Amino acid sequence: MIYKKVEMEPDKKIALVAHDNKKQDLVEWAKFNRVLLAHHRVYATGTTGTILEQELGIKINKLQSGPLGGDQQIGAKI
């Protein structure tokens, strides 16, 4: 098997999505990892992104709310 080495950019693009019942769990995880997340570009669906931005105090690239197509927007960026 031939392996290919791929260089990655130093700042990663990270998407965070959570069902309504799991948003608080995601916020707690994000707070724990805040220092690491602050060094990368973070994307989230609308409501989740708003909550994360308020709780973490870092820039979150907010897309549409999940029911309005935000999940599909994130999928299109992958």
N, CA, C and O atoms as a GROMACS GRO file, in nm:
protein
  312
    1MET      N    1   0.085  -0.117   0.000
    1MET     CA    2   0.000   0.000   0.000
    1MET      C    3   0.090   0.124   0.000
    1MET      O    4   0.191   0.129   0.070
    2ILE      N    5   0.051   0.222  -0.078
    2ILE     CA    6   0.126   0.347  -0.087
    2ILE      C    7   0.058   0.452   0.001
    2ILE      O    8  -0.063   0.475  -0.010
    3TYR      N    9   0.136   0.514   0.087
    3TYR     CA   10   0.083   0.618   0.175
    3TYR      C   11   0.125   0.753   0.122
    3TYR      O   12   0.235   0.769   0.068
    4LYS      N   13   0.040   0.849   0.138
    4LYS     CA   14   0.068   0.985   0.094
    4LYS      C   15   0.068   1.076   0.215
    4LYS      O   16  -0.026   1.074   0.294
    5LYS      N   17   0.171   1.156   0.229
    5LYS     CA   18   0.180   1.250   0.339
    5LYS      C   19   0.117   1.382   0.294
    5LYS      O   20   0.153   1.437   0.190
    6VAL      N   21   0.024   1.432   0.374
    6VAL     CA   22  -0.046   1.556   0.340
    6VAL      C   23  -0.014   1.660   0.447
    6VAL      O   24  -0.034   1.637   0.566
    7GLU      N   25   0.037   1.774   0.403
    7GLU     CA   26   0.064   1.884   0.495
    7GLU      C   27  -0.068   1.953   0.528
    7GLU      O   28  -0.148   1.981   0.439
    8MET      N   29  -0.089   1.980   0.656
    8MET     CA   30  -0.211   2.048   0.698
    8MET      C   31  -0.179   2.189   0.744
    8MET      O   32  -0.070   2.217   0.796
    9GLU      N   33  -0.275   2.277   0.725
    9GLU     CA   34  -0.258   2.414   0.771
    9GLU      C   35  -0.250   2.416   0.924
    9GLU      O   36  -0.307   2.329   0.989
   10PRO      N   37  -0.178   2.513   0.981
   10PRO     CA   38  -0.168   2.518   1.128
   10PRO      C   39  -0.301   2.547   1.196
   10PRO      O   40  -0.326   2.502   1.307
   11ASP      N   41  -0.387   2.623   1.128
   11ASP     CA   42  -0.518   2.648   1.189
   11ASP      C   43  -0.620   2.557   1.120
   11ASP      O   44  -0.636   2.559   0.998
   12LYS      N   45  -0.686   2.480   1.199
   12LYS     CA   46  -0.784   2.384   1.149
   12LYS      C   47  -0.922   2.448   1.146
   12LYS      O   48  -0.948   2.549   1.211
   13LYS      N   49  -1.010   2.388   1.069
   13LYS     CA   50  -1.149   2.430   1.064
   13LYS      C   51  -1.230   2.324   1.137
   13LYS      O   52  -1.232   2.208   1.096
   14ILE      N   53  -1.296   2.364   1.244
   14ILE     CA   54  -1.367   2.270   1.331
   14ILE      C   55  -1.515   2.307   1.333
   14ILE      O   56  -1.551   2.422   1.358
   15ALA      N   57  -1.601   2.209   1.305
   15ALA     CA   58  -1.746   2.231   1.307
   15ALA      C   59  -1.805   2.168   1.433
   15ALA      O   60  -1.775   2.054   1.466
   16LEU      N   61  -1.888   2.244   1.502
   16LEU     CA   62  -1.955   2.196   1.623
   16LEU      C   63  -2.106   2.205   1.604
   16LEU      O   64  -2.159   2.311   1.572
   17VAL      N   65  -2.172   2.092   1.623
   17VAL     CA   66  -2.318   2.084   1.607
   17VAL      C   67  -2.372   2.004   1.724
   17VAL      O   68  -2.312   1.904   1.764
   18ALA      N   69  -2.485   2.047   1.779
   18ALA     CA   70  -2.544   1.972   1.891
   18ALA      C   71  -2.696   1.978   1.884
   18ALA      O   72  -2.754   2.082   1.853
   19HIS      N   73  -2.758   1.867   1.913
   19HIS     CA   74  -2.904   1.862   1.928
   19HIS      C   75  -2.941   1.947   2.049
   19HIS      O   76  -2.859   1.965   2.139
   20ASP      N   77  -3.061   1.998   2.052
   20ASP     CA   78  -3.105   2.084   2.164
   20ASP      C   79  -3.078   2.022   2.300
   20ASP      O   80  -3.037   2.091   2.393
   21ASN      N   81  -3.101   1.892   2.313
   21ASN     CA   82  -3.081   1.825   2.442
   21ASN      C   83  -2.935   1.807   2.479
   21ASN      O   84  -2.904   1.770   2.592
   22LYS      N   85  -2.843   1.833   2.386
   22LYS     CA   86  -2.700   1.812   2.411
   22LYS      C   87  -2.617   1.940   2.404
   22LYS      O   88  -2.495   1.936   2.416
   23LYS      N   89  -2.683   2.053   2.386
   23LYS     CA   90  -2.609   2.180   2.375
   23LYS      C   91  -2.526   2.209   2.501
   23LYS      O   92  -2.412   2.252   2.490
   24GLN      N   93  -2.582   2.185   2.618
   24GLN     CA   94  -2.508   2.212   2.742
   24GLN      C   95  -2.385   2.123   2.753
   24GLN      O   96  -2.280   2.167   2.800
   25ASP      N   97  -2.396   1.997   2.710
   25ASP     CA   98  -2.280   1.908   2.710
   25ASP      C   99  -2.172   1.961   2.617
   25ASP      O  100  -2.053   1.958   2.651
   26LEU      N  101  -2.212   2.010   2.500
   26LEU     CA  102  -2.116   2.066   2.405
   26LEU      C  103  -2.050   2.191   2.462
   26LEU      O  104  -1.929   2.210   2.447
   27VAL      N  105  -2.128   2.276   2.527
   27VAL     CA  106  -2.073   2.398   2.588
   27VAL      C  107  -1.968   2.362   2.693
   27VAL      O  108  -1.861   2.422   2.697
   28GLU      N  109  -1.998   2.264   2.776
   28GLU     CA  110  -1.901   2.224   2.879
   28GLU      C  111  -1.775   2.167   2.817
   28GLU      O  112  -1.664   2.195   2.863
   29TRP      N  113  -1.789   2.086   2.711
   29TRP     CA  114  -1.672   2.032   2.640
   29TRP      C  115  -1.591   2.146   2.579
   29TRP      O  116  -1.468   2.147   2.588
   30ALA      N  117  -1.660   2.242   2.517
   30ALA     CA  118  -1.592   2.354   2.452
   30ALA      C  119  -1.521   2.443   2.554
   30ALA      O  120  -1.412   2.492   2.528
   31LYS      N  121  -1.582   2.463   2.671
   31LYS     CA  122  -1.515   2.541   2.777
   31LYS      C  123  -1.386   2.471   2.820
   31LYS      O  124  -1.284   2.536   2.840
   32PHE      N  125  -1.392   2.340   2.835
   32PHE     CA  126  -1.275   2.262   2.874
   32PHE      C  127  -1.164   2.275   2.768
   32PHE      O  128  -1.046   2.275   2.802
   33ASN      N  129  -1.203   2.287   2.641
   33ASN     CA  130  -1.108   2.293   2.530
   33ASN      C  131  -1.094   2.433   2.470
   33ASN      O  132  -1.044   2.449   2.359
   34ARG      N  133  -1.140   2.535   2.544
   34ARG     CA  134  -1.142   2.671   2.493
   34ARG      C  135  -1.007   2.719   2.440
   34ARG      O  136  -1.000   2.776   2.331
   35VAL      N  137  -0.901   2.695   2.513
   35VAL     CA  138  -0.768   2.742   2.473
   35VAL      C  139  -0.728   2.682   2.338
   35VAL      O  140  -0.672   2.751   2.253
   36LEU      N  141  -0.758   2.555   2.319
   36LEU     CA  142  -0.726   2.490   2.192
   36LEU      C  143  -0.815   2.543   2.080
   36LEU      O  144  -0.767   2.570   1.970
   37LEU      N  145  -0.944   2.556   2.106
   37LEU     CA  146  -1.037   2.603   2.003
   37LEU      C  147  -1.005   2.745   1.958
   37LEU      O  148  -1.027   2.779   1.842
   38ALA      N  149  -0.954   2.827   2.047
   38ALA     CA  150  -0.924   2.966   2.015
   38ALA      C  151  -0.817   2.979   1.906
   38ALA      O  152  -0.807   3.085   1.844
   39HIS      N  153  -0.739   2.876   1.883
   39HIS     CA  154  -0.632   2.878   1.782
   39HIS      C  155  -0.679   2.830   1.645
   39HIS      O  156  -0.599   2.823   1.552
   40HIS      N  157  -0.808   2.798   1.633
   40HIS     CA  158  -0.859   2.743   1.508
   40HIS      C  159  -0.984   2.818   1.465
   40HIS      O  160  -1.037   2.901   1.539
   41ARG      N  161  -1.031   2.790   1.343
   41ARG     CA  162  -1.156   2.848   1.294
   41ARG      C  163  -1.269   2.754   1.333
   41ARG      O  164  -1.272   2.639   1.291
   42VAL      N  165  -1.361   2.805   1.412
   42VAL     CA  166  -1.472   2.723   1.462
   42VAL      C  167  -1.600   2.764   1.390
   42VAL      O  168  -1.634   2.882   1.383
   43TYR      N  169  -1.670   2.664   1.338
   43TYR     CA  170  -1.798   2.683   1.270
   43TYR      C  171  -1.906   2.613   1.352
   43TYR      O  172  -1.880   2.511   1.416
   44ALA      N  173  -2.026   2.667   1.350
   44ALA     CA  174  -2.138   2.604   1.421
   44ALA      C  175  -2.269   2.647   1.357
   44ALA      O  176  -2.276   2.750   1.289
   45THR      N  177  -2.371   2.567   1.379
   45THR     CA  178  -2.504   2.608   1.335
   45THR      C  179  -2.547   2.728   1.420
   45THR      O  180  -2.490   2.753   1.526
   46GLY      N  181  -2.648   2.800   1.374
   46GLY     CA  182  -2.686   2.928   1.433
   46GLY      C  183  -2.700   2.935   1.583
   46GLY      O  184  -2.627   3.009   1.649
   47THR      N  185  -2.794   2.860   1.639
   47THR     CA  186  -2.820   2.867   1.782
   47THR      C  187  -2.700   2.817   1.862
   47THR      O  188  -2.660   2.880   1.960
   48THR      N  189  -2.643   2.706   1.820
   48THR     CA  190  -2.526   2.652   1.890
   48THR      C  191  -2.412   2.752   1.885
   48THR      O  192  -2.344   2.774   1.986
   49GLY      N  193  -2.390   2.814   1.771
   49GLY     CA  194  -2.283   2.912   1.756
   49GLY      C  195  -2.302   3.034   1.845
   49GLY      O  196  -2.206   3.084   1.904
   50THR      N  197  -2.424   3.081   1.855
   50THR     CA  198  -2.454   3.196   1.941
   50THR      C  199  -2.424   3.163   2.086
   50THR      O  200  -2.362   3.243   2.157
   51ILE      N  201  -2.469   3.046   2.131
   51ILE     CA  202  -2.445   3.004   2.269
   51ILE      C  203  -2.295   2.991   2.295
   51ILE      O  204  -2.244   3.040   2.396
   52LEU      N  205  -2.224   2.926   2.203
   52LEU     CA  206  -2.079   2.906   2.222
   52LEU      C  207  -2.005   3.039   2.224
   52LEU      O  208  -1.914   3.058   2.306
   53GLU      N  209  -2.042   3.131   2.136
   53GLU     CA  210  -1.975   3.261   2.132
   53GLU      C  211  -1.994   3.335   2.264
   53GLU      O  212  -1.899   3.396   2.315
   54GLN      N  213  -2.114   3.331   2.320
   54GLN     CA  214  -2.142   3.398   2.447
   54GLN      C  215  -2.066   3.332   2.562
   54GLN      O  216  -2.010   3.401   2.647
   55GLU      N  217  -2.063   3.201   2.564
   55GLU     CA  218  -2.001   3.128   2.675
   55GLU      C  219  -1.849   3.128   2.669
   55GLU      O  220  -1.782   3.133   2.773
   56LEU      N  221  -1.792   3.123   2.548
   56LEU     CA  222  -1.647   3.111   2.534
   56LEU      C  223  -1.577   3.245   2.513
   56LEU      O  224  -1.460   3.260   2.545
   57GLY      N  225  -1.649   3.341   2.458
   57GLY     CA  226  -1.588   3.470   2.430
   57GLY      C  227  -1.491   3.463   2.313
   57GLY      O  228  -1.399   3.545   2.305
   58ILE      N  229  -1.509   3.368   2.222
   58ILE     CA  230  -1.425   3.359   2.102
   58ILE      C  231  -1.514   3.368   1.979
   58ILE      O  232  -1.635   3.344   1.987
   59LYS      N  233  -1.455   3.403   1.866
   59LYS     CA  234  -1.530   3.416   1.741
   59LYS      C  235  -1.574   3.279   1.691
   59LYS      O  236  -1.492   3.188   1.677
   60ILE      N  237  -1.704   3.266   1.666
   60ILE     CA  238  -1.760   3.145   1.608
   60ILE      C  239  -1.822   3.185   1.474
   60ILE      O  240  -1.902   3.278   1.468
   61ASN      N  241  -1.787   3.115   1.368
   61ASN     CA  242  -1.847   3.139   1.237
   61ASN      C  243  -1.983   3.069   1.236
   61ASN      O  244  -1.991   2.947   1.226
   62LYS      N  245  -2.088   3.150   1.246
   62LYS     CA  246  -2.223   3.094   1.259
   62LYS      C  247  -2.289   3.080   1.122
   62LYS      O  248  -2.290   3.173   1.041
   63LEU      N  249  -2.344   2.962   1.098
   63LEU     CA  250  -2.420   2.935   0.977
   63LEU      C  251  -2.569   2.941   1.013
   63LEU      O  252  -2.604   2.986   1.122
   64GLN      N  253  -2.654   2.897   0.924
   64GLN     CA  254  -2.797   2.896   0.952
   64GLN      C  255  -2.827   2.802   1.068
   64GLN      O  256  -2.747   2.714   1.100
   65SER      N  257  -2.940   2.822   1.130
   65SER     CA  258  -2.986   2.729   1.233
   65SER      C  259  -3.006   2.593   1.167
   65SER      O  260  -3.037   2.585   1.048
   66GLY      N  261  -2.988   2.487   1.244
   66GLY     CA  262  -3.000   2.351   1.190
   66GLY      C  263  -3.125   2.327   1.108
   66GLY      O  264  -3.115   2.280   0.994
   67PRO      N  265  -3.245   2.357   1.162
   67PRO     CA  266  -3.368   2.332   1.086
   67PRO      C  267  -3.380   2.417   0.959
   67PRO      O  268  -3.459   2.385   0.870
   68LEU      N  269  -3.302   2.524   0.951
   68LEU     CA  270  -3.307   2.611   0.832
   68LEU      C  271  -3.197   2.579   0.733
   68LEU      O  272  -3.176   2.653   0.637
   69GLY      N  273  -3.125   2.469   0.755
   69GLY     CA  274  -3.024   2.427   0.658
   69GLY      C  275  -2.881   2.437   0.706
   69GLY      O  276  -2.788   2.411   0.629
   70GLY      N  277  -2.859   2.474   0.832
   70GLY     CA  278  -2.723   2.487   0.884
   70GLY      C  279  -2.644   2.358   0.880
   70GLY      O  280  -2.524   2.358   0.852
   71ASP      N  281  -2.711   2.246   0.908
   71ASP     CA  282  -2.643   2.116   0.902
   71ASP      C  283  -2.593   2.089   0.760
   71ASP      O  284  -2.482   2.040   0.741
   72GLN      N  285  -2.676   2.122   0.661
   72GLN     CA  286  -2.636   2.102   0.522
   72GLN      C  287  -2.523   2.196   0.483
   72GLN      O  288  -2.435   2.158   0.406
   73GLN      N  289  -2.524   2.318   0.536
   73GLN     CA  290  -2.416   2.412   0.507
   73GLN      C  291  -2.283   2.358   0.560
   73GLN      O  292  -2.181   2.366   0.491
   74ILE      N  293  -2.285   2.303   0.679
   74ILE     CA  294  -2.163   2.244   0.735
   74ILE      C  295  -2.121   2.125   0.650
   74ILE      O  296  -2.003   2.109   0.619
   75GLY      N  297  -2.218   2.040   0.612
   75GLY     CA  298  -2.187   1.926   0.527
   75GLY      C  299  -2.124   1.968   0.396
   75GLY      O  300  -2.034   1.900   0.346
   76ALA      N  301  -2.170   2.078   0.338
   76ALA     CA  302  -2.115   2.126   0.212
   76ALA      C  303  -1.972   2.176   0.226
   76ALA      O  304  -1.896   2.175   0.129
   77LYS      N  305  -1.934   2.219   0.346
   77LYS     CA  306  -1.798   2.268   0.370
   77LYS      C  307  -1.698   2.155   0.390
   77LYS      O  308  -1.577   2.176   0.382
   78ILE      N  309  -1.748   2.034   0.417
   78ILE     CA  310  -1.658   1.922   0.445
   78ILE      C  311  -1.588   1.879   0.317
   78ILE      O  312  -1.507   1.786   0.319
   0.00000   0.00000   0.00000
